[in-house]
Amino acid sequence: MMGVLVGDEDGGGVTGLIPKATPYMVPTITQEAGCNVGAAAALDAQKLTPR
């Protein structure tokens, strides 16, 4: 899925939907919070910056 979103141009005309974006991965399961999708989304939102 990441390649579909942020894949660089491959020389054959295929490019991801948002190739200049910087991907971040955040865990949904941690020892501190267990399985907490909301906490993962909040952590991910902290990385967002307007361009």
mmCIF file of the N, C-alpha and C atoms, coordinates in Angstrom:
data_MODEL
# 
_entry.id   MODEL 
# 
loop_
_atom_site.group_PDB 
_atom_site.id 
_atom_site.type_symbol 
_atom_site.label_atom_id 
_atom_site.label_alt_id 
_atom_site.label_comp_id 
_atom_site.label_asym_id 
_atom_site.label_entity_id 
_atom_site.label_seq_id 
_atom_site.pdbx_PDB_ins_code 
_atom_site.Cartn_x 
_atom_site.Cartn_y 
_atom_site.Cartn_z 
_atom_site.occupancy 
_atom_site.B_iso_or_equiv 
_atom_site.pdbx_formal_charge 
_atom_site.auth_seq_id 
_atom_site.auth_comp_id 
_atom_site.auth_asym_id 
_atom_site.auth_atom_id 
_atom_site.pdbx_PDB_model_num 
ATOM 1   N N  . MET A 1 1  ? 0.813  -1.191 0.000   1.00 0.00 ? 1  MET A N  1 
ATOM 2   C CA . MET A 1 1  ? 0.000  0.000  0.000   1.00 0.00 ? 1  MET A CA 1 
ATOM 3   C C  . MET A 1 1  ? 0.859  1.259  0.000   1.00 0.00 ? 1  MET A C  1 
ATOM 4   N N  . MET A 1 2  ? 1.966  1.266  0.756   1.00 0.00 ? 2  MET A N  1 
ATOM 5   C CA . MET A 1 2  ? 2.817  2.456  0.794   1.00 0.00 ? 2  MET A CA 1 
ATOM 6   C C  . MET A 1 2  ? 3.341  2.816  -0.590  1.00 0.00 ? 2  MET A C  1 
ATOM 7   N N  . GLY A 1 3  ? 3.711  1.802  -1.376  1.00 0.00 ? 3  GLY A N  1 
ATOM 8   C CA . GLY A 1 3  ? 4.223  2.059  -2.714  1.00 0.00 ? 3  GLY A CA 1 
ATOM 9   C C  . GLY A 1 3  ? 3.205  2.738  -3.608  1.00 0.00 ? 3  GLY A C  1 
ATOM 10  N N  . VAL A 1 4  ? 1.937  2.391  -3.431  1.00 0.00 ? 4  VAL A N  1 
ATOM 11  C CA . VAL A 1 4  ? 0.872  3.023  -4.206  1.00 0.00 ? 4  VAL A CA 1 
ATOM 12  C C  . VAL A 1 4  ? 0.782  4.505  -3.848  1.00 0.00 ? 4  VAL A C  1 
ATOM 13  N N  . LEU A 1 5  ? 1.026  4.814  -2.585  1.00 0.00 ? 5  LEU A N  1 
ATOM 14  C CA . LEU A 1 5  ? 0.903  6.199  -2.138  1.00 0.00 ? 5  LEU A CA 1 
ATOM 15  C C  . LEU A 1 5  ? 2.142  7.039  -2.420  1.00 0.00 ? 5  LEU A C  1 
ATOM 16  N N  . VAL A 1 6  ? 3.306  6.556  -2.024  1.00 0.00 ? 6  VAL A N  1 
ATOM 17  C CA . VAL A 1 6  ? 4.507  7.407  -2.070  1.00 0.00 ? 6  VAL A CA 1 
ATOM 18  C C  . VAL A 1 6  ? 5.590  6.886  -3.018  1.00 0.00 ? 6  VAL A C  1 
ATOM 19  N N  . GLY A 1 7  ? 5.245  6.005  -3.940  1.00 0.00 ? 7  GLY A N  1 
ATOM 20  C CA . GLY A 1 7  ? 6.233  5.452  -4.860  1.00 0.00 ? 7  GLY A CA 1 
ATOM 21  C C  . GLY A 1 7  ? 6.813  6.516  -5.780  1.00 0.00 ? 7  GLY A C  1 
ATOM 22  N N  . ASP A 1 8  ? 8.152  6.499  -5.934  1.00 0.00 ? 8  ASP A N  1 
ATOM 23  C CA . ASP A 1 8  ? 8.826  7.402  -6.870  1.00 0.00 ? 8  ASP A CA 1 
ATOM 24  C C  . ASP A 1 8  ? 8.537  6.955  -8.299  1.00 0.00 ? 8  ASP A C  1 
ATOM 25  N N  . GLU A 1 9  ? 8.743  7.859  -9.246  1.00 0.00 ? 9  GLU A N  1 
ATOM 26  C CA . GLU A 1 9  ? 8.598  7.506  -10.653 1.00 0.00 ? 9  GLU A CA 1 
ATOM 27  C C  . GLU A 1 9  ? 9.577  6.375  -10.970 1.00 0.00 ? 9  GLU A C  1 
ATOM 28  N N  . ASP A 1 10 ? 9.098  5.356  -11.661 1.00 0.00 ? 10 ASP A N  1 
ATOM 29  C CA . ASP A 1 10 ? 9.933  4.180  -11.915 1.00 0.00 ? 10 ASP A CA 1 
ATOM 30  C C  . ASP A 1 10 ? 10.595 4.174  -13.287 1.00 0.00 ? 10 ASP A C  1 
ATOM 31  N N  . GLY A 1 11 ? 10.468 5.250  -14.036 1.00 0.00 ? 11 GLY A N  1 
ATOM 32  C CA . GLY A 1 11 ? 11.064 5.308  -15.366 1.00 0.00 ? 11 GLY A CA 1 
ATOM 33  C C  . GLY A 1 11 ? 10.170 4.711  -16.438 1.00 0.00 ? 11 GLY A C  1 
ATOM 34  N N  . GLY A 1 12 ? 9.133  4.037  -16.043 1.00 0.00 ? 12 GLY A N  1 
ATOM 35  C CA . GLY A 1 12 ? 8.192  3.438  -16.984 1.00 0.00 ? 12 GLY A CA 1 
ATOM 36  C C  . GLY A 1 12 ? 6.846  4.134  -16.974 1.00 0.00 ? 12 GLY A C  1 
ATOM 37  N N  . GLY A 1 13 ? 6.784  5.290  -16.315 1.00 0.00 ? 13 GLY A N  1 
ATOM 38  C CA . GLY A 1 13 ? 5.539  6.044  -16.275 1.00 0.00 ? 13 GLY A CA 1 
ATOM 39  C C  . GLY A 1 13 ? 4.672  5.778  -15.064 1.00 0.00 ? 13 GLY A C  1 
ATOM 40  N N  . VAL A 1 14 ? 5.158  4.987  -14.110 1.00 0.00 ? 14 VAL A N  1 
ATOM 41  C CA . VAL A 1 14 ? 4.364  4.689  -12.916 1.00 0.00 ? 14 VAL A CA 1 
ATOM 42  C C  . VAL A 1 14 ? 4.893  5.502  -11.743 1.00 0.00 ? 14 VAL A C  1 
ATOM 43  N N  . THR A 1 15 ? 4.019  6.250  -11.098 1.00 0.00 ? 15 THR A N  1 
ATOM 44  C CA . THR A 1 15 ? 4.370  7.077  -9.947  1.00 0.00 ? 15 THR A CA 1 
ATOM 45  C C  . THR A 1 15 ? 3.285  6.914  -8.893  1.00 0.00 ? 15 THR A C  1 
ATOM 46  N N  . GLY A 1 16 ? 3.667  7.001  -7.610  1.00 0.00 ? 16 GLY A N  1 
ATOM 47  C CA . GLY A 1 16 ? 2.681  6.936  -6.537  1.00 0.00 ? 16 GLY A CA 1 
ATOM 48  C C  . GLY A 1 16 ? 1.745  8.139  -6.572  1.00 0.00 ? 16 GLY A C  1 
ATOM 49  N N  . LEU A 1 17 ? 0.665  8.059  -5.819  1.00 0.00 ? 17 LEU A N  1 
ATOM 50  C CA . LEU A 1 17 ? -0.317 9.144  -5.781  1.00 0.00 ? 17 LEU A CA 1 
ATOM 51  C C  . LEU A 1 17 ? 0.246  10.422 -5.177  1.00 0.00 ? 17 LEU A C  1 
ATOM 52  N N  . ILE A 1 18 ? 1.105  10.296 -4.151  1.00 0.00 ? 18 ILE A N  1 
ATOM 53  C CA . ILE A 1 18 ? 1.708  11.450 -3.484  1.00 0.00 ? 18 ILE A CA 1 
ATOM 54  C C  . ILE A 1 18 ? 3.214  11.191 -3.299  1.00 0.00 ? 18 ILE A C  1 
ATOM 55  N N  . PRO A 1 19 ? 3.974  11.178 -4.398  1.00 0.00 ? 19 PRO A N  1 
ATOM 56  C CA . PRO A 1 19 ? 5.371  10.743 -4.338  1.00 0.00 ? 19 PRO A CA 1 
ATOM 57  C C  . PRO A 1 19 ? 6.298  11.618 -3.494  1.00 0.00 ? 19 PRO A C  1 
ATOM 58  N N  . LYS A 1 20 ? 5.929  12.860 -3.244  1.00 0.00 ? 20 LYS A N  1 
ATOM 59  C CA . LYS A 1 20 ? 6.801  13.736 -2.451  1.00 0.00 ? 20 LYS A CA 1 
ATOM 60  C C  . LYS A 1 20 ? 6.475  13.713 -0.960  1.00 0.00 ? 20 LYS A C  1 
ATOM 61  N N  . ALA A 1 21 ? 5.479  12.929 -0.584  1.00 0.00 ? 21 ALA A N  1 
ATOM 62  C CA . ALA A 1 21 ? 5.105  12.827 0.834   1.00 0.00 ? 21 ALA A CA 1 
ATOM 63  C C  . ALA A 1 21 ? 6.145  12.012 1.587   1.00 0.00 ? 21 ALA A C  1 
ATOM 64  N N  . THR A 1 22 ? 6.273  12.284 2.872   1.00 0.00 ? 22 THR A N  1 
ATOM 65  C CA . THR A 1 22 ? 7.164  11.510 3.735   1.00 0.00 ? 22 THR A CA 1 
ATOM 66  C C  . THR A 1 22 ? 6.317  10.539 4.548   1.00 0.00 ? 22 THR A C  1 
ATOM 67  N N  . PRO A 1 23 ? 6.477  9.237  4.329   1.00 0.00 ? 23 PRO A N  1 
ATOM 68  C CA . PRO A 1 23 ? 5.661  8.270  5.076   1.00 0.00 ? 23 PRO A CA 1 
ATOM 69  C C  . PRO A 1 23 ? 6.157  8.092  6.507   1.00 0.00 ? 23 PRO A C  1 
ATOM 70  N N  . TYR A 1 24 ? 5.230  7.901  7.407   1.00 0.00 ? 24 TYR A N  1 
ATOM 71  C CA . TYR A 1 24 ? 5.530  7.585  8.806   1.00 0.00 ? 24 TYR A CA 1 
ATOM 72  C C  . TYR A 1 24 ? 4.738  6.355  9.200   1.00 0.00 ? 24 TYR A C  1 
ATOM 73  N N  . MET A 1 25 ? 5.325  5.528  10.013  1.00 0.00 ? 25 MET A N  1 
ATOM 74  C CA . MET A 1 25 ? 4.642  4.345  10.532  1.00 0.00 ? 25 MET A CA 1 
ATOM 75  C C  . MET A 1 25 ? 4.482  4.530  12.038  1.00 0.00 ? 25 MET A C  1 
ATOM 76  N N  . VAL A 1 26 ? 3.310  4.230  12.552  1.00 0.00 ? 26 VAL A N  1 
ATOM 77  C CA . VAL A 1 26 ? 3.088  4.281  13.992  1.00 0.00 ? 26 VAL A CA 1 
ATOM 78  C C  . VAL A 1 26 ? 2.444  2.974  14.435  1.00 0.00 ? 26 VAL A C  1 
ATOM 79  N N  . PRO A 1 27 ? 2.821  2.471  15.601  1.00 0.00 ? 27 PRO A N  1 
ATOM 80  C CA . PRO A 1 27 ? 2.259  1.192  16.060  1.00 0.00 ? 27 PRO A CA 1 
ATOM 81  C C  . PRO A 1 27 ? 0.859  1.382  16.637  1.00 0.00 ? 27 PRO A C  1 
ATOM 82  N N  . THR A 1 28 ? 0.003  0.412  16.390  1.00 0.00 ? 28 THR A N  1 
ATOM 83  C CA . THR A 1 28 ? -1.322 0.427  17.023  1.00 0.00 ? 28 THR A CA 1 
ATOM 84  C C  . THR A 1 28 ? -1.313 -0.373 18.323  1.00 0.00 ? 28 THR A C  1 
ATOM 85  N N  . ILE A 1 29 ? -0.272 -1.182 18.517  1.00 0.00 ? 29 ILE A N  1 
ATOM 86  C CA . ILE A 1 29 ? -0.152 -1.981 19.736  1.00 0.00 ? 29 ILE A CA 1 
ATOM 87  C C  . ILE A 1 29 ? 1.180  -1.666 20.408  1.00 0.00 ? 29 ILE A C  1 
ATOM 88  N N  . THR A 1 30 ? 1.115  -1.230 21.668  1.00 0.00 ? 30 THR A N  1 
ATOM 89  C CA . THR A 1 30 ? 2.321  -0.954 22.451  1.00 0.00 ? 30 THR A CA 1 
ATOM 90  C C  . THR A 1 30 ? 2.175  -1.589 23.825  1.00 0.00 ? 30 THR A C  1 
ATOM 91  N N  . GLN A 1 31 ? 3.285  -1.751 24.519  1.00 0.00 ? 31 GLN A N  1 
ATOM 92  C CA . GLN A 1 31 ? 3.212  -2.294 25.878  1.00 0.00 ? 31 GLN A CA 1 
ATOM 93  C C  . GLN A 1 31 ? 2.490  -1.332 26.807  1.00 0.00 ? 31 GLN A C  1 
ATOM 94  N N  . GLU A 1 32 ? 2.684  -0.024 26.594  1.00 0.00 ? 32 GLU A N  1 
ATOM 95  C CA . GLU A 1 32 ? 2.072  0.971  27.482  1.00 0.00 ? 32 GLU A CA 1 
ATOM 96  C C  . GLU A 1 32 ? 0.560  1.065  27.308  1.00 0.00 ? 32 GLU A C  1 
ATOM 97  N N  . ALA A 1 33 ? 0.081  1.063  26.049  1.00 0.00 ? 33 ALA A N  1 
ATOM 98  C CA . ALA A 1 33 ? -1.337 1.312  25.790  1.00 0.00 ? 33 ALA A CA 1 
ATOM 99  C C  . ALA A 1 33 ? -2.096 0.089  25.309  1.00 0.00 ? 33 ALA A C  1 
ATOM 100 N N  . GLY A 1 34 ? -1.404 -1.023 25.085  1.00 0.00 ? 34 GLY A N  1 
ATOM 101 C CA . GLY A 1 34 ? -2.089 -2.184 24.503  1.00 0.00 ? 34 GLY A CA 1 
ATOM 102 C C  . GLY A 1 34 ? -2.482 -1.872 23.074  1.00 0.00 ? 34 GLY A C  1 
ATOM 103 N N  . CYS A 1 35 ? -3.618 -2.374 22.641  1.00 0.00 ? 35 CYS A N  1 
ATOM 104 C CA . CYS A 1 35 ? -4.114 -2.085 21.300  1.00 0.00 ? 35 CYS A CA 1 
ATOM 105 C C  . CYS A 1 35 ? -4.970 -0.828 21.369  1.00 0.00 ? 35 CYS A C  1 
ATOM 106 N N  . ASN A 1 36 ? -4.456 0.265  20.810  1.00 0.00 ? 36 ASN A N  1 
ATOM 107 C CA . ASN A 1 36 ? -5.139 1.545  20.911  1.00 0.00 ? 36 ASN A CA 1 
ATOM 108 C C  . ASN A 1 36 ? -4.973 2.303  19.601  1.00 0.00 ? 36 ASN A C  1 
ATOM 109 N N  . VAL A 1 37 ? -5.910 2.104  18.685  1.00 0.00 ? 37 VAL A N  1 
ATOM 110 C CA . VAL A 1 37 ? -5.855 2.744  17.378  1.00 0.00 ? 37 VAL A CA 1 
ATOM 111 C C  . VAL A 1 37 ? -5.973 4.263  17.511  1.00 0.00 ? 37 VAL A C  1 
ATOM 112 N N  . GLY A 1 38 ? -6.764 4.729  18.456  1.00 0.00 ? 38 GLY A N  1 
ATOM 113 C CA . GLY A 1 38 ? -6.918 6.173  18.671  1.00 0.00 ? 38 GLY A CA 1 
ATOM 114 C C  . GLY A 1 38 ? -5.606 6.831  19.064  1.00 0.00 ? 38 GLY A C  1 
ATOM 115 N N  . ALA A 1 39 ? -4.850 6.183  19.946  1.00 0.00 ? 39 ALA A N  1 
ATOM 116 C CA . ALA A 1 39 ? -3.551 6.722  20.352  1.00 0.00 ? 39 ALA A CA 1 
ATOM 117 C C  . ALA A 1 39 ? -2.590 6.734  19.176  1.00 0.00 ? 39 ALA A C  1 
ATOM 118 N N  . ALA A 1 40 ? -2.635 5.709  18.341  1.00 0.00 ? 40 ALA A N  1 
ATOM 119 C CA . ALA A 1 40 ? -1.782 5.670  17.149  1.00 0.00 ? 40 ALA A CA 1 
ATOM 120 C C  . ALA A 1 40 ? -2.144 6.797  16.189  1.00 0.00 ? 40 ALA A C  1 
ATOM 121 N N  . ALA A 1 41 ? -3.433 7.032  15.993  1.00 0.00 ? 41 ALA A N  1 
ATOM 122 C CA . ALA A 1 41 ? -3.866 8.115  15.105  1.00 0.00 ? 41 ALA A CA 1 
ATOM 123 C C  . ALA A 1 41 ? -3.451 9.476  15.658  1.00 0.00 ? 41 ALA A C  1 
ATOM 124 N N  . ALA A 1 42 ? -3.529 9.659  16.967  1.00 0.00 ? 42 ALA A N  1 
ATOM 125 C CA . ALA A 1 42 ? -3.113 10.927 17.585  1.00 0.00 ? 42 ALA A CA 1 
ATOM 126 C C  . ALA A 1 42 ? -1.613 11.137 17.424  1.00 0.00 ? 42 ALA A C  1 
ATOM 127 N N  . LEU A 1 43 ? -0.828 10.075 17.602  1.00 0.00 ? 43 LEU A N  1 
ATOM 128 C CA . LEU A 1 43 ? 0.613  10.166 17.426  1.00 0.00 ? 43 LEU A CA 1 
ATOM 129 C C  . LEU A 1 43 ? 0.951  10.504 15.975  1.00 0.00 ? 43 LEU A C  1 
ATOM 130 N N  . ASP A 1 44 ? 0.250  9.879  15.051  1.00 0.00 ? 44 ASP A N  1 
ATOM 131 C CA . ASP A 1 44 ? 0.464  10.133 13.627  1.00 0.00 ? 44 ASP A CA 1 
ATOM 132 C C  . ASP A 1 44 ? 0.091  11.579 13.286  1.00 0.00 ? 44 ASP A C  1 
ATOM 133 N N  . ALA A 1 45 ? -0.994 12.081 13.848  1.00 0.00 ? 45 ALA A N  1 
ATOM 134 C CA . ALA A 1 45 ? -1.432 13.453 13.563  1.00 0.00 ? 45 ALA A CA 1 
ATOM 135 C C  . ALA A 1 45 ? -0.406 14.491 14.014  1.00 0.00 ? 45 ALA A C  1 
ATOM 136 N N  . GLN A 1 46 ? 0.379  14.161 15.037  1.00 0.00 ? 46 GLN A N  1 
ATOM 137 C CA . GLN A 1 46 ? 1.411  15.084 15.500  1.00 0.00 ? 46 GLN A CA 1 
ATOM 138 C C  . GLN A 1 46 ? 2.488  15.294 14.449  1.00 0.00 ? 46 GLN A C  1 
ATOM 139 N N  . LYS A 1 47 ? 2.651  14.337 13.524  1.00 0.00 ? 47 LYS A N  1 
ATOM 140 C CA . LYS A 1 47 ? 3.666  14.420 12.476  1.00 0.00 ? 47 LYS A CA 1 
ATOM 141 C C  . LYS A 1 47 ? 3.203  15.254 11.283  1.00 0.00 ? 47 LYS A C  1 
ATOM 142 N N  . LEU A 1 48 ? 1.893  15.547 11.188  1.00 0.00 ? 48 LEU A N  1 
ATOM 143 C CA . LEU A 1 48 ? 1.381  16.285 10.050  1.00 0.00 ? 48 LEU A CA 1 
ATOM 144 C C  . LEU A 1 48 ? 1.822  17.737 10.080  1.00 0.00 ? 48 LEU A C  1 
ATOM 145 N N  . THR A 1 49 ? 2.245  18.222 8.928   1.00 0.00 ? 49 THR A N  1 
ATOM 146 C CA . THR A 1 49 ? 2.615  19.628 8.789   1.00 0.00 ? 49 THR A CA 1 
ATOM 147 C C  . THR A 1 49 ? 2.061  20.165 7.487   1.00 0.00 ? 49 THR A C  1 
ATOM 148 N N  . PRO A 1 50 ? 1.560  21.376 7.481   1.00 0.00 ? 50 PRO A N  1 
ATOM 149 C CA . PRO A 1 50 ? 1.050  21.952 6.233   1.00 0.00 ? 50 PRO A CA 1 
ATOM 150 C C  . PRO A 1 50 ? 2.207  22.271 5.287   1.00 0.00 ? 50 PRO A C  1 
ATOM 151 N N  . ARG A 1 51 ? 1.933  22.208 4.032   1.00 0.00 ? 51 ARG A N  1 
ATOM 152 C CA . ARG A 1 51 ? 2.958  22.546 3.032   1.00 0.00 ? 51 ARG A CA 1 
ATOM 153 C C  . ARG A 1 51 ? 2.511  23.702 2.201   1.00 0.00 ? 51 ARG A C  1 
# 
